[in-house]
C-alpha cells in the first residue's frame, strides 16, 4: 500500500464518556485516544462492560462523547449537527453488528440492498450479486434470515456493511455467536474486504481468534486503550 493510501480515517482524541445512572455517574471512557488508517484493522479487546461498544457507537456517530474530539474522513463530528452526523453514517461508515440486525421480512438480497438504500445510493444489482458471490452466499440471495445459519447471517451483515464501500467499517463482536469454522470464514472475509475495499476497520471483541487478522491489538482497560 502506498503512503498516499495510508491516511487516517478515524482520529479519536482524549475521549471521555459519562452515563448518568440512578446510582450516580458512570465514567466509561477516561481520555481514550485512537487513530486508524485506511486499510488497517485495529482490534479492541476487553471484557464485557469495558466500553468497547461505546467506542464503536461514538466512532459511528450514534452517540456523542462527553468530552474529546472525533474526526472521520477529515470531518470533525464531535460537535457537528445531527444532520452532518447522519450524512457521515450514510456515506462514510459501515456497521457489522453482534446480533446481525437483519430484517426478518427481507430476503438476503434485499437486506444487502438496504445498506445502499439507507445511504441513498442507487441500487446496483450487479454489485450486490457480485458481493454475495464473493462471500459464498449467492445461492441464498432469495432466502429469508430464518433460513440461514449463524455464519451465513454474519456474511449477510458483512455484505450489507461493505456494499456502500465505506471509509470506516465498525464490527461489534463479529464472531461471538459463531462456531470455530464459521468464525474462521468470517475472519477471512473481513481480511479480504480490507484488501478489496481498503476501509479502516475497528473490531471490538473479546475473541482472541481475531488477533490473526488484526494489524494492531489494543486492550481497553480503565477507560483507555493500551497497546
C-alpha positions in Angstrom: 0.0 0.0 0.0 1.4 3.4 -0.9 1.8 6.3 1.5 -1.0 8.2 -0.3 -3.4 5.4 0.6 -2.4 5.1 4.2 -4.1 8.2 5.6 -6.1 8.5 8.8 -9.7 7.7 8.5 -10.6 7.8 12.3 -9.0 10.0 14.9 -10.3 9.9 18.4 -8.5 12.2 20.9 -8.9 12.3 24.7 -12.4 10.9 24.7 -14.4 10.8 27.9 -17.9 9.3 28.1 -20.1 9.5 31.1 -23.5 8.0 31.6 -25.9 9.2 34.3 -27.5 6.3 36.2 -29.7 6.2 39.3 -26.7 5.2 41.4 -24.6 8.1 40.0 -22.4 8.9 37.1 -20.7 6.0 35.3 -17.4 7.1 33.7 -16.8 4.6 30.9 -14.1 6.3 28.8 -11.4 8.3 30.5 -9.2 10.0 28.0 -9.2 7.4 25.2 -7.3 8.2 22.1 -7.2 6.0 18.9 -6.1 6.6 15.3 -6.9 4.1 12.5 -5.7 4.4 8.9 -7.3 3.3 5.7 -6.5 -0.4 5.1 -5.8 -1.1 8.7 -7.6 -3.4 11.1 -7.5 -2.3 14.7 -8.7 -4.8 17.3 -10.0 -3.6 20.6 -10.2 -6.3 23.3 -11.7 -6.1 26.7 -14.3 -7.9 28.9 -18.0 -7.2 28.7 -18.8 -3.9 30.2 -15.4 -2.4 29.5 -16.7 0.1 27.0 -15.9 -1.5 23.6 -19.3 -0.9 22.2 -19.3 2.6 23.5 -16.2 3.3 21.5 -17.9 2.0 18.3 -21.0 4.0 19.0 -19.0 7.2 19.3 -17.0 6.3 16.2 -20.2 5.5 14.3 -21.8 8.9 15.2 -24.5 7.0 17.1 -23.8 8.7 20.4 -21.6 11.7 21.4 -18.6 11.7 23.7 -18.9 13.8 26.8 -15.6 15.4 26.1 -12.9 15.0 23.4 -12.7 15.1 19.6 -13.7 12.7 16.9 -12.7 13.1 13.2 -13.9 10.8 10.5 -12.5 11.0 6.9 -11.3 14.5 7.7 -14.6 15.7 9.2 -14.8 16.8 12.8 -18.0 15.2 14.1 -17.5 15.9 17.8 -19.8 18.9 17.8 -21.3 18.6 14.4 -25.1 18.9 13.7 -27.2 15.8 13.8 -27.7 16.3 10.0 -24.0 16.1 9.3 -23.6 13.1 11.7 -26.4 11.3 9.8 -24.7 12.1 6.5 -21.5 10.6 7.9 -23.3 7.4 8.9 -24.9 7.1 5.5 -21.8 8.0 3.3 -18.7 7.0 5.3 -19.5 4.4 7.9 -20.4 0.7 7.6 -21.6 -1.4 10.6 -21.5 -5.1 11.4 -23.5 -5.8 14.5 -23.1 -8.6 17.0 -26.7 -9.7 16.6 -26.7 -9.2 12.8 -29.7 -6.8 12.8 -31.1 -8.3 9.6 -34.7 -7.5 8.7 -36.6 -10.8 9.1 -39.1 -10.0 6.4 -36.5 -9.2 3.7 -34.5 -11.6 1.6 -30.7 -11.8 1.8 -30.5 -9.7 -1.4 -32.9 -7.1 0.0 -31.1 -6.9 3.3 -27.9 -6.1 1.5 -29.7 -3.7 -0.8 -30.9 -1.9 2.3 -27.3 -0.9 3.0 -27.5 1.1 -0.2 -31.0 2.5 0.4 -30.1 3.8 3.8 -27.2 5.6 2.2 -29.4 6.9 -0.6 -27.2 5.2 -3.1 -28.6 3.7 -6.4 -29.4 0.0 -6.0 -26.7 -1.6 -8.1 -27.9 -5.2 -8.6 -24.6 -6.3 -10.2 -22.6 -5.1 -7.3 -24.9 -6.8 -4.8 -24.8 -10.1 -6.6 -21.0 -10.0 -7.0 -20.6 -9.3 -3.3 -22.9 -12.2 -2.4 -20.9 -14.4 -4.7 -17.6 -13.4 -3.1 -19.0 -14.1 0.3 -20.2 -17.5 -0.8 -23.9 -16.8 -0.2 -25.2 -16.1 -3.8 -27.3 -19.2 -3.7 -29.0 -17.8 -0.6 -30.0 -14.5 -2.3 -33.8 -15.1 -2.1 -33.7 -16.8 1.3 -35.0 -15.1 4.5 -32.8 -14.8 7.5 -34.7 -17.5 9.4 -33.4 -20.0 6.8 -29.7 -19.1 7.3 -27.1 -20.4 9.7 -25.4 -18.1 12.1 -22.3 -17.9 9.8 -24.5 -17.1 6.8 -26.3 -14.4 8.7 -22.9 -12.8 9.6 -21.8 -12.9 6.0 -25.0 -11.0 5.0 -24.3 -8.5 7.7 -20.7 -8.0 6.4 -22.1 -7.6 2.8 -24.6 -5.0 4.0 -21.8 -3.1 5.9 -19.5 -3.1 2.9 -21.8 -2.7 -0.1 -21.7 1.1 0.2 -17.8 1.0 0.2 -17.5 2.9 3.5 -14.3 4.6 4.6 -14.8 3.1 8.1 -16.1 -0.3 9.0 -17.1 -0.9 12.6 -17.6 -4.5 13.7 -19.0 -5.3 17.2 -18.2 -8.9 18.3 -18.4 -10.2 14.8 -17.6 -13.8 15.8 -19.1 -14.1 19.2 -22.1 -16.2 18.1 -20.2 -18.4 15.6 -18.6 -21.8 15.9 -14.9 -22.2 15.1 -15.4 -23.0 11.4 -17.8 -20.1 10.8 -15.6 -17.7 12.8 -12.6 -18.6 10.6 -14.7 -18.0 7.4 -15.8 -14.6 8.7 -12.3 -13.6 9.7 -11.0 -14.4 6.2 -13.9 -12.5 4.7 -13.0 -9.4 6.8 -9.4 -9.7 5.7 -10.5 -10.0 2.1 -12.8 -7.0 2.5 -9.9 -4.8 3.6 -7.8 -5.9 0.6 -10.7 -5.3 -1.8 -12.3 -2.1 -0.5 -9.5 -0.6 1.7 -11.6 0.7 4.6 -10.3 1.4 8.0 -11.7 -1.3 10.3 -12.3 -1.3 14.1 -13.2 -4.6 15.7 -14.5 -4.7 19.2 -14.2 -8.2 20.6 -13.3 -10.4 23.5 -12.5 -13.2 21.0 -8.7 -13.7 20.7 -9.1 -15.6 17.4 -9.5 -12.3 15.7 -5.9 -11.4 16.5 -4.7 -13.3 13.4 -6.2 -10.7 11.1 -5.5 -7.5 13.1 -2.7 -5.1 12.3 -2.9 -3.8 15.9 -4.3 -5.2 19.1 -5.4 -2.8 21.8 -6.8 -3.5 25.2 -9.5 -1.3 26.7 -8.8 -1.0 30.4 -9.9 1.6 32.9 -11.4 3.7 30.1 -8.3 4.0 27.9 -6.7 1.8 25.2 -3.3 0.1 25.8 -1.2 -1.4 23.1 
